[in-house]
Amino acid sequence: MDSANDMDGDLVFDIGLNNGDDAAYYLDLGYRVAGVEANPLLTSQCTLRFEREIRQGRVKVINAGVLKEPGEFTFYRNLHKGTWSSFQPEMGKRGGAWEELKVPCVTTQQLIAEYGKPFFMKVDIEGADLQALHTITPETAPAYVSLELNCADPILEGLIELGYSAFKFVNGETYRPSPPIFDHQTGWRLLRKIGRHAPFVRNAICGLPGRLRPNSEYDPPGKHNPSGYPFGPHHSGPFGEQAAGSWLTGAAALRWFGVLKNNYRKAATENECWWDVHARHSSRSGRNAGLINQLADHRKRWSALLSRKAGQVQHGKIATLD
């Protein structure tokens, strides 16, 4: 086994595998996937969905939770909405219908020790995202990560401590970095009203570059989707260099998210804060960042070629950037 400090450039950790939609996207890009899911029903579904890829060694489905310490913990499987299931009772019991299950849990560092250090790690585990960072170190931190944010946990601070130095924020529904217009923002609400009665005003703002568009009111329709992949409601969207927006420094990211959290609090809609943070580790050389898109295109062409020639995808090592 490679050292945990040696990155496997074609490996993705999908922590919060859910129904496997994100894993399918990562496979489409040519990555191998270690998917971790606490819900045993979803684990069984994904085992069937990726039966071929599991045989090929391209997918590993792991029925476990990821917390700050290993052991067996109570998992609250929500019977009203599966994505509300959580190790936190106040989250898992939403809607009033749930069942309690004892689920084995591992740490992120244990996953790295067993499967290798991933190039990218997605974390979406309903209130436990911060715990996924507890056991990794700056040396074992993946090159790119994404985590679901909330208004309470110091996730950004934790990422900065691990050596992440560049950040993007994307809305969980649109994959874009533009915030909404909140009820207390009377100026923006007035401009929105004017734009709806005077389309030339709206069109002028919509025509601005993405970094200058003030909020989601003026975004293009649909999701940010540079590759054209058929994203659905359970996808997390593009990651790394493909994620929308410009990279922010740690200080700028803390300021930006601080303003966003304050607006959600003023609007009394903190429970509607559905944002992901994408982070790039400082160990990634700036000269390599521009090669990520080329690598993704290469992986996709390679996967398609193998499919045409062999009738199925045959996994092989692809050159990494390291």
N, C-alpha and C positions, 0 to 999 in steps of 0.2 A: 504494500500500500504506500502511496506517496505520502510525504509529510503533509500535515494539515496546513503548513504554510505555503505549499506549492499549489497554485491554482489550477483546477481543471477548466480550461477555457471553453469547453463545450457542455458544461454542467450547470443546470439551474435547479435551485431549491424552490419548490412551490409549497410554501407553508400556509396551509389553508386551502387545500386542493379543491374543496367543494365538489362540483360536478365534473371537474376536469377540463373545463373550457380553456382556462389559461394554459394548462399543460399541453393541450392540443395545439395552441398557438406557438408555444415554445418548440414543440416537436416540428411544427411546420417550418420554423426558422432553422432547424437542423441541430437543436440542442438535445442533450439527454436530460431527463427530468427525474428528480427525487421528490415525489409528492407526499406530503404529510397531512393527514386528515383525522381529526378526533372522532367524527361521526361515523360509526361503523357501517351504517346503511350507505352513506356516500362512498366509503372505502370499497364496499362490495361492488357498487355500481361502477366505480372507476376501474376496479380490477377486471370487470367484464369489458368495459369500453376500450381499455388499452391491452387487451389480452395478447394481441400480436406484438405490440411494442415491448411488452414485458418479456415475452419469449426472446425477442431480439436483443434484450439487454439495454433498451433505450429508455425504459420507464421502470421505476421502483415505486410501488404504492405502499405507504406505511400507515397503519392504523395506530395513531398516537397523537397526543397533544404535545405542544412545545411550550414549556414553561421555564422559569428560572432555575428550577431544580427538578431532578427526576423523581419518579414515584408513581403512585396511583392516586388519581384525584377525581372528584365528582364533576361530571360533565352534564350540563343542563341542555338536553336536546329539545329544542323548541318545536312543538307540534303544530304551531300555527304558521310559522315561517322558518324554514330550515336555516337561513342565513343569520337568524338571531341566536342560534345555539351558541353556548359559551360556557367557559369555566366560571364565569362570574354570575352568581345567581340573579342579580338585578337585571342582567341583560338576557340571560337564557330563559327567564320566567316571563318575559314580556308577552302580552296577549292572553296570559292566564292558562295556557295549556303547554305542559312540558313533562318530560320524564327524566329521572336522574340515573346516570350510568357511571360506573367506575371505569375510567379509561387510563391506560398506561401513558406516562408522559416522559419525554426526553428533553434534553437541552440542545440548543443549536450547536454547541461545541461537540456534543456526542455525535450529532449528525455529520459534522465536518470530519470528525475522527474516523467514522465508518465509511462515508461515501466520498470524501474529498472536499476541498474548498471550492465552492461554486463561483462561477463568473458573475452570476446574478442571483439574488435571493428576493423573492416576493413574500411579504408577510401580510396576511389578512385574516386575523384570528379573533375578531370580535372582542376587543377590550384587553387582549393579552399581548398585543404587538410589542410593547416595550419589553416584556419578559424575554422575547426572542433575542434581544440584544445583550442580555445580562452576562452570558458566559463567553461571548466571543471577545477577542482582543484585537488591537490594531493590526497584529500580524496575521490573524486568521480571518479578518473581516473581508467579505466578498468585494470585488471591484465595484459592483453596482448593487443597490438595494432599493426596494420600494416598500413602504409601510403605510397602513391606514392611520390617519391622524385623528385625534380627538382634542377637545379643549382643555383636558386635564393633565395628561401624561407628558413628561418632558422628553419626548421622543427626539426632537431636534437636538437638544442638549446631549442626549446619549450618543447620537450619531457623531456629533462634533468631537466628543471625547474619544471615540473610536478612530478618529482620523479622517472622517469624511469632510470634504472641503468645498463641495459644489452641490447645489440643491435646486430642484425644480418642484413646483406644486401644481397638481392637476386635479380638477374636479372629477369626482368618481363617476359622474354620469356622462360628461362630455369629453373627458381626457384633456381639457383645455385649462390654461392657467388664469382665465378671467373670472373674477368673483361676481356674485350676483348683485343686483341692486336691492338694498335692504329698505324696509319700511321707513326707518328714521332718516334716510338719505334723501331729504326733500329736493335738493338740487338735482340729483340724478333722476329722481322720479319726474320732476318737471321737464327735464331734457328728454326723457323717454316719451312723455306725452306730446311734447312739441314734435319730436321725430315721427310719431305715428300720424300726426296731422300734416306734417311737412316732410314728405319722404326724402327730399334732397338733403335735409339736415342729417337724417339717419344714414343715408347712403354715403355721405361724406365721412362720417365717423366709421362706418363699416369698412370704408376703403383704406383706413389707416393700417400700417403694419401691425402685426399681432401684438408686439410689445407695447404699442401705443393705444390699443383699444382699451378703454377704461374698465369695462365689465362685460359680462356674458351677453348682455342685451345686444351687443354689436358683433358677436361672433358669427362665423358662417354656420349654416345649418348642419346638423349631424355631429358626429364625433370626430375628433382629431384622428386621422387614419392615413399616415403617409404611405403605407404599404398596400392599402386596399383590402386588407384582410377582413373577412365578414365577422366583425365583432358583434357579440350579442349582449344581453343585459347582465350576464354573469362574468364577463371578461373584465380584467383590470387595465387592458389597453397596452399601447407601446411602452417600452421601457428604455432606460439608459439614454443614449444620444437621440433615439427616436421619440422620446417623450417630448411633449409640446413645451415651448417656452425656452427662455435663456437660463443658463446656469447662474445661480446667485451664490455669493460668498456666504459663509456661516453667519456673519453679522447681519448681512442684508436679509438672509432667510429668517432669522429670528425676528427682525423688525417686521417683515412682510406678514409672517404668520401671526405675530402679535396684533397687528391691525385687523387681520381677518377674524381672529378669535374675539376681539373686542366688539366687532360689528355683530357677530352672531350673539354675543351676550346682550348687547343693547337691544337687539331685535327679539330677545328671549327665544331664540331658535337654536340653542347649542346642540340639541339632539338631531338637528338637520345638517350638521357640519360633516359633509361627506367628501373628504379630501385625502389624497395620497401625496406623500413626499417621495421623490426620487433623489437618491444621493449617489455621488461618485467619490470614491476613495482617493485620498491624496497620493496614494502610491501609483495611480494611473497617470502615466506621462501625458502631458498635454498634446504632444505630437501624435499620440496614438488615438486620441478621441475621434479624429476625422476618419479613421479606418474602420470604425465599428459598422457603419452602413455598408461598406464594401464587403466586410466579412459576412454580414447577414445575407446580402445578395448572393454571395458565393455559396453559402450553406444551402440556400433555397434552390439554386440551380443544381447543385450537387445532389440534393435529395430528389429533385424531379428527374434527373438523369438516371439515377439508380432505379427509381420506380418504373421508368419506361423500359429499361433494359432487363430488369430482373422480375418485374411484376410486383415487387415489394421493396420497401426501404431496407437496405443493408447498412447498418451503422458502421462508420469508420471514423478514425480520428481526423479532425480538421485542424489545420494550423491555427494556433492562437496568436494573440498579439503580444505575448510575453516572451 
